[in-house]
Amino acid sequence: MANRTVKDAKTIHGTNPQYLIEKIIRSRIYDNKFWKEECFALSAELLVDKAMLMRFIGGVFGGNIKPTPFLCLTLKMLQIQPEKDIIVEFIKNEEFKYVRALGAFYMRLTGSSVDCYKYLEPLLADSRKLRRQNRDGQFELIYIDEFIDSLLRDERVCDVILPRIQSRHVLEENNELEPKVSILEEDIEEGVESSDEEEPTDKRREKEHRNKHSPVKEKRRDREREKRNRDRDRDRRDRDRGDRRDRDRHRRSRSHDRERSRRHRSRSPYRK
């Protein structure tokens, strides 16, 4: 009874909300100590307190597939199905970043395509760090905007297969979403407006220094630099692999020609 979905729960994407998490992971969660002790008879009001105590996110870890508290609370939310207003408050919570991450993950699992873009895209401006536990049980640091971007782009996050959502350009063509305005475009527009106005030299230099050393922009530049390095290394490996294949092919061809020539000479009637 404790593992059943509430009676008045609505189906999500045509199925029981708990079925959005795979059966093998659900069974591991039901057997988990955190689920039995901390999530038993948990209501939507008490769930907020549990979410505020979280210190990391993650899916499952270890060889015997142990679920993290983040995944246990996600399944509990799918089971009790809190009101949409509560989830929106989770997402808008700026003080507790793990509460925000939990609300965003739940919204991605249960929300419509429009709601996912509407409520998750503003979080791309959040550059705070999150602690995540990987499959090996080790902790690593990621950024909130990186986590949100994976929710909108990847097929699996925290070892849970995400429901498919429509592409953004399709929703824009159907007038269901406003065209997306990039943060970079806003910065460019601000730069153009500031250049039109006559600003004092000191203020202009201070603003340029602040924009140049912005943590968000520095992080974006680091990511672009890492991507270029990865692409360059991949191209170099591909070229090296192609050169090795060509050398091996040329070596086999020469060996084959020598063997064929040797056989031809051995069959020649003019050979003494």
C-alpha positions as CSV (number, residue, x, y, z in Angstrom):
1,M,0.0,0.0,0.0
2,A,2.8,2.4,0.8
3,N,4.2,2.1,-2.7
4,R,1.0,2.7,-4.5
5,T,0.1,5.9,-6.3
6,V,-2.5,8.1,-4.6
7,K,-6.1,7.3,-5.8
8,D,-6.9,10.7,-7.3
9,A,-3.6,11.0,-9.2
10,K,-3.8,11.8,-12.9
11,T,-2.1,9.8,-15.6
12,I,1.1,11.4,-16.9
13,H,2.0,10.8,-20.6
14,G,-0.7,8.1,-20.6
15,T,0.6,6.0,-17.8
16,N,0.9,5.7,-14.0
17,P,3.3,8.5,-12.9
18,Q,5.5,6.1,-11.0
19,Y,6.1,4.2,-14.2
20,L,8.1,7.1,-15.6
21,I,11.0,5.5,-13.6
22,E,12.0,2.1,-14.8
23,K,10.8,-1.0,-12.9
24,I,14.3,-2.2,-11.8
25,I,15.1,1.3,-10.4
26,R,11.7,1.5,-8.7
27,S,12.2,-1.8,-7.0
28,R,15.6,-0.7,-5.8
29,I,14.0,2.5,-4.4
30,Y,11.3,0.6,-2.6
31,D,13.9,-1.6,-0.9
32,N,16.1,1.4,0.0
33,K,16.5,2.5,3.6
34,F,16.0,6.2,2.9
35,W,12.7,5.4,1.2
36,K,11.4,3.3,4.0
37,E,12.4,5.6,6.8
38,E,12.3,9.1,5.4
39,C,9.7,8.9,2.6
40,F,7.0,6.9,4.4
41,A,3.7,8.8,4.7
42,L,5.4,11.9,3.3
43,S,3.0,14.7,2.3
44,A,3.6,17.6,-0.1
45,E,4.2,19.9,2.9
46,L,6.7,17.6,4.6
47,L,8.4,16.8,1.3
48,V,9.6,20.5,1.1
49,D,11.5,20.0,4.4
50,K,13.2,16.8,3.1
51,A,14.1,18.6,-0.1
52,M,15.8,21.4,1.8
53,L,18.0,18.9,3.5
54,M,19.4,17.5,0.3
55,R,23.1,18.1,-0.4
56,F,23.6,16.5,-3.8
57,I,21.8,15.1,-6.8
58,G,22.2,11.9,-8.8
59,G,20.5,8.7,-10.0
60,V,21.8,5.3,-9.0
61,F,25.3,4.2,-8.0
62,G,27.3,1.1,-7.1
63,G,27.2,-2.4,-8.5
64,N,24.0,-3.2,-6.7
65,I,22.2,-0.1,-8.0
66,K,21.6,2.0,-5.0
67,P,19.3,5.0,-5.5
68,T,20.2,8.5,-4.2
69,P,17.9,10.5,-1.9
70,F,17.3,12.8,-4.9
71,L,15.8,9.9,-6.9
72,C,13.8,8.7,-3.9
73,L,12.2,12.1,-3.5
74,T,11.5,12.3,-7.2
75,L,9.6,9.0,-7.1
76,K,7.7,10.2,-4.0
77,M,6.6,13.3,-5.8
78,L,5.4,11.1,-8.7
79,Q,3.5,9.0,-6.2
80,I,1.7,11.8,-4.3
81,Q,1.6,14.1,-7.4
82,P,1.7,17.6,-5.7
83,E,0.0,20.6,-7.2
84,K,1.6,22.4,-10.1
85,D,1.9,25.6,-8.0
86,I,4.1,23.7,-5.5
87,I,6.4,22.6,-8.3
88,V,6.6,26.1,-9.7
89,E,7.6,27.4,-6.2
90,F,10.3,24.7,-6.1
91,I,11.7,26.0,-9.4
92,K,11.5,29.6,-8.3
93,N,13.2,28.9,-5.0
94,E,16.5,30.8,-5.2
95,E,17.7,30.1,-1.7
96,F,17.9,26.3,-1.8
97,K,19.4,25.2,-5.1
98,Y,18.8,21.5,-4.6
99,V,15.1,22.2,-4.1
100,R,15.2,24.1,-7.5
101,A,17.0,21.1,-9.1
102,L,14.3,18.7,-7.8
103,G,11.5,20.8,-9.0
104,A,13.1,21.2,-12.4
105,F,13.6,17.5,-12.7
106,Y,10.0,16.7,-11.8
107,M,8.7,19.4,-14.2
108,R,10.7,17.8,-17.0
109,L,9.2,14.4,-16.2
110,T,5.6,15.4,-15.9
111,G,5.2,18.8,-17.6
112,S,4.2,19.5,-21.2
113,S,6.6,20.7,-23.8
114,V,5.5,24.3,-23.3
115,D,5.8,24.2,-19.5
116,C,9.3,22.6,-19.8
117,Y,10.6,25.5,-21.9
118,K,8.6,28.1,-20.0
119,Y,9.8,27.2,-16.5
120,L,13.2,25.6,-17.2
121,E,14.8,28.0,-19.7
122,P,15.0,30.9,-17.2
123,L,17.2,28.7,-15.0
124,L,19.9,28.7,-17.7
125,A,21.0,32.0,-16.1
126,D,21.7,30.3,-12.8
127,S,25.5,29.6,-12.7
128,R,25.7,28.1,-9.2
129,K,27.3,24.8,-8.6
130,L,25.7,21.5,-7.8
131,R,27.2,18.4,-6.2
132,R,26.4,15.2,-8.2
133,Q,27.0,11.6,-7.4
134,N,28.0,9.5,-10.4
135,R,27.6,5.8,-11.1
136,D,30.8,5.0,-9.3
137,G,29.6,6.7,-6.1
138,Q,32.1,9.6,-6.5
139,F,31.0,13.2,-6.2
140,E,31.6,15.8,-9.0
141,L,30.6,19.4,-9.5
142,I,28.3,20.6,-12.2
143,Y,26.5,23.9,-12.8
144,I,22.8,24.4,-12.6
145,D,22.6,25.8,-16.1
146,E,24.5,22.7,-17.3
147,F,21.9,20.4,-15.5
148,I,19.0,22.3,-17.0
149,D,20.5,22.1,-20.5
150,S,20.9,18.4,-20.1
151,L,17.2,18.2,-19.1
152,L,16.2,20.0,-22.3
153,R,18.5,18.1,-24.6
154,D,19.5,14.7,-23.3
155,E,17.4,11.5,-23.4
156,R,18.5,10.3,-20.0
157,V,19.3,12.3,-16.9
158,C,20.0,10.8,-13.4
159,D,19.5,7.4,-14.9
160,V,15.9,8.1,-15.8
161,I,14.7,8.1,-19.4
162,L,13.0,11.5,-20.0
163,P,9.8,11.8,-22.0
164,R,10.1,13.3,-25.4
165,I,9.2,17.0,-25.9
166,Q,8.6,18.9,-29.0
167,S,11.4,21.0,-30.6
168,R,11.3,24.6,-29.6
169,H,11.1,25.9,-33.2
170,V,7.9,23.9,-33.7
171,L,6.3,25.5,-30.7
172,E,7.4,28.9,-31.9
173,E,5.9,28.3,-35.4
174,N,2.6,27.3,-33.7
175,N,2.7,30.6,-31.6
176,E,2.8,28.5,-28.4
177,L,6.1,30.1,-27.3
178,E,7.8,33.4,-27.8
179,P,11.0,33.4,-29.8
180,K,14.0,32.7,-27.5
181,V,16.2,35.7,-26.7
182,S,19.8,34.6,-26.0
183,I,21.7,36.1,-23.1
184,L,24.5,36.9,-25.6
185,E,22.0,38.9,-27.7
186,E,21.0,40.9,-24.6
187,D,24.6,41.6,-23.8
188,I,25.2,42.8,-27.4
189,E,22.2,45.0,-27.3
190,E,23.3,46.5,-24.0
191,G,26.7,47.1,-25.5
192,V,25.2,48.9,-28.5
193,E,23.0,51.1,-26.4
194,S,25.9,52.0,-24.1
195,S,28.1,52.9,-27.1
196,D,25.4,55.2,-28.4
197,E,25.3,57.1,-25.2
198,E,28.2,59.2,-24.1
199,E,29.5,57.6,-21.0
200,P,32.4,58.7,-18.9
201,T,35.6,56.9,-19.7
202,D,36.0,55.5,-16.2
203,K,32.5,54.0,-16.2
204,R,32.9,52.5,-19.6
205,R,36.2,50.9,-18.6
206,E,34.7,49.6,-15.4
207,K,31.7,48.1,-17.4
208,E,34.0,46.5,-19.9
209,H,36.1,45.0,-17.2
210,R,33.0,43.7,-15.4
211,N,31.7,42.1,-18.6
212,K,35.1,40.7,-19.5
213,H,35.5,39.0,-16.1
214,S,31.9,37.9,-15.7
215,P,31.7,34.4,-14.2
216,V,29.0,33.3,-16.6
217,K,31.0,34.5,-19.6
218,E,34.3,33.1,-18.3
219,K,32.6,29.7,-17.8
220,R,31.1,29.9,-21.4
221,R,34.5,30.7,-22.8
222,D,36.1,27.8,-20.9
223,R,33.4,25.5,-22.3
224,E,34.0,26.7,-25.9
225,R,37.7,26.4,-25.5
226,E,37.4,22.8,-24.1
227,K,35.0,22.0,-27.0
228,R,37.5,23.3,-29.6
229,N,40.3,21.3,-27.9
230,R,38.2,18.1,-28.0
231,D,37.3,18.7,-31.7
232,R,41.0,19.3,-32.5
233,D,42.1,16.1,-30.7
234,R,39.3,14.1,-32.3
235,D,40.4,15.3,-35.8
236,R,44.0,14.5,-35.0
237,R,43.1,11.0,-33.9
238,D,40.9,10.5,-37.0
239,R,43.8,11.6,-39.3
240,D,46.3,9.3,-37.4
241,R,43.8,6.4,-37.7
242,G,43.4,7.1,-41.4
243,D,47.1,7.3,-42.0
244,R,47.6,4.0,-40.2
245,R,44.9,2.3,-42.2
246,D,46.5,3.6,-45.5
247,R,49.9,2.3,-44.4
248,D,48.5,-1.1,-43.4
249,R,46.6,-1.3,-46.7
250,H,49.7,-0.3,-48.7
251,R,51.8,-2.9,-46.8
252,R,49.2,-5.7,-47.4
253,S,49.0,-4.7,-51.1
254,R,52.8,-4.9,-51.5
255,S,52.9,-8.2,-49.7
256,H,50.2,-9.6,-51.9
257,D,52.0,-8.4,-55.0
258,R,55.2,-10.0,-53.9
259,E,53.4,-13.3,-53.2
260,R,51.6,-13.2,-56.5
261,S,54.9,-12.5,-58.3
262,R,56.6,-15.3,-56.5
263,R,53.9,-17.8,-57.5
264,H,54.0,-16.6,-61.1
265,R,57.7,-17.2,-61.3
266,S,57.4,-20.6,-59.7
267,R,54.8,-21.7,-62.4
268,S,56.7,-20.2,-65.3
269,P,57.8,-22.9,-67.9
270,Y,60.9,-20.9,-68.7
271,R,62.3,-21.2,-65.2
272,K,65.1,-23.7,-64.8
